[in-house]
């Protein structure tokens, strides 16, 4: 089936990797190294969860203001848009931090995205809910989406929703583990998305 929309992870995919220092944030929140932050916060009593969530949101906002577009991100988004491919964002971050980070992009605004799905409105990746919501907002079937991200949760969420998936490595070591679904494509830079679109058109 032809790809009609590309659903991007945000941090480390559309933005240059490293703006969010996850090990340092986990240390400050008291989150175990081997546990995702949002899932850890869900295990806490409401008052403590609210207090730590506020710290997390502050860290995300600081990182958003310091973030920069990933290599080729602005051109990739504009070229996809010019081809009539719908754009979406699926992130475990807050909407506030996404809006702040997009201010660092030249010629790209929230209006360029048919769907921006954050933890405020969906169950976070690796749950497929966000992919399904994004497809609905974009007026597409999940199978018409290519989910692009730099972490295993992106591939897991896309695969579970019936979308095709592309793992962005940026030349780094693999982030998948043995029991994970294989990404449909592995790419080292965002411009390679166009090779994928040509292959499956």
Secondary structure, 3 states (H helix, E strand, C coil): CCCCEEEECCCCCCECCCCCCHHHHHHHHCCCCCCCHHHHHHCCCHHHHHHHHHHHHHHHHHHHHHCCECCCHHHHHHHHHHCCCEEEEECCCCHHHHHHHHCCCCCCCHHHCCEEECCCCCCCCCCCHHHHHHHHHHCCCHHHEEEEECCHHHHHHHHHHCCEEEEECCCCCCCCCCCCCCCCEEECCHHHHHHHHHHCC
